[in-house]
Amino acid sequence: MDEGWVQREKLQQKVLCTTMSDKCYRIRSDGSTEVQKRQCQQEEADGRLLLNAGHAAEEGYEGVVVCSEDTFVFIMALAFQ
């Protein structure tokens, strides 16, 4: 993955997860890794976003920030909270 598009040092202690095609990448200030267990064929971004939030909860993260202006994402997030 080309890491030139993100300024990783600004992440500090945060973790950013992003997807490209069917792959998922975890980006930290010290580098990035592909997360094999988060690969999925979900095409709709709404579902993929909540799927990744669920994975974060399974890994023990206490909070997930979802940024979306889509009302449907808001309603789905409330349902899956």
KOLLUM-830167 format. One line per 4 residues: for each residue x, y, z of C-alpha. Coordinates in nm, 4 decimals, always signed. Layout:
% KOLLUM-830167
X,Y,Z | ... $
***
This chain:
% KOLLUM-830167
+0.0000,+0.0000,+0.0000 | +0.1341,+0.3439,-0.0875 | +0.1785,+0.5186,+0.2464 | +0.2549,+0.8603,+0.0978 $
-0.1085,+0.9750,+0.1101 | -0.1345,+0.9905,+0.4887 | +0.0820,+1.1736,+0.7411 | +0.1118,+0.8898,+0.9886 $
+0.2849,+1.0917,+1.2601 | -0.0383,+1.2904,+1.3101 | -0.2117,+0.9722,+1.4237 | -0.0081,+0.9669,+1.7487 $
-0.1619,+0.6782,+1.9481 | -0.4699,+0.6441,+1.7261 | -0.5358,+0.3623,+1.4819 | -0.6901,+0.4258,+1.1407 $
-0.8487,+0.1416,+0.9473 | -0.9212,+0.1826,+0.5811 | -1.0342,-0.0453,+0.3022 | -0.9391,-0.0775,-0.0616 $
-1.1264,-0.3286,-0.2772 | -1.1655,-0.6351,-0.0527 | -0.8590,-0.5577,+0.1631 | -0.8378,-0.3770,+0.4957 $
-0.5355,-0.1894,+0.6274 | -0.4522,-0.0797,+0.9830 | -0.2489,+0.2419,+0.9843 | -0.0557,+0.3622,+1.2884 $
+0.2069,+0.6282,+1.3362 | +0.4807,+0.3638,+1.3021 | +0.3517,+0.2003,+0.9809 | +0.0697,+0.0059,+0.8231 $
-0.0288,-0.3591,+0.7982 | -0.2880,-0.5511,+0.6033 | -0.5508,-0.7102,+0.8273 | -0.6293,-1.0471,+0.6706 $
-0.9276,-1.1302,+0.8934 | -1.1076,-0.8094,+0.7900 | -1.1180,-0.8919,+0.4202 | -1.4747,-0.8891,+0.2943 $
-1.6812,-0.8804,-0.0210 | -1.9339,-0.6297,+0.1172 | -1.9765,-0.3744,-0.1618 | -2.1906,-0.1169,+0.0169 $
-1.9827,+0.1253,+0.2213 | -2.2589,+0.1502,+0.4848 | -2.2377,-0.2174,+0.5708 | -1.8598,-0.2316,+0.5476 $
-1.8261,+0.0642,+0.7833 | -2.0349,-0.1041,+1.0516 | -1.8632,-0.4372,+0.9923 | -1.5264,-0.2729,+1.0632 $
-1.6662,-0.1010,+1.3731 | -1.7801,-0.4428,+1.4954 | -1.4329,-0.5859,+1.4378 | -1.2849,-0.3007,+1.6429 $
-1.5202,-0.3841,+1.9305 | -1.4161,-0.7508,+1.9111 | -1.0515,-0.6425,+1.9391 | -1.1247,-0.4562,+2.2616 $
-1.1444,-0.0943,+2.1490 | -1.3688,+0.1042,+2.3800 | -1.4839,+0.3541,+2.1183 | -1.5185,+0.3950,+1.7457 $
-1.5717,+0.7248,+1.5664 | -1.7937,+0.7023,+1.2588 | -1.8037,+1.0144,+1.0411 | -2.0865,+1.0215,+0.7902 $
-2.3478,+1.2662,+0.6705 | -2.5697,+0.9780,+0.5592 | -2.8894,+0.9412,+0.7649 | -2.9048,+0.5704,+0.6833 $
-2.5591,+0.5190,+0.8379 | -2.6786,+0.7014,+1.1494 | -2.9898,+0.4821,+1.1784 | -2.7890,+0.1615,+1.1183 $
-2.5269,+0.2676,+1.3749 | -2.7994,+0.3230,+1.6337 | -2.9443,-0.0207,+1.5595 | -2.6083,-0.1963,+1.5928 $
-2.4802,+0.0037,+1.8900 $
***
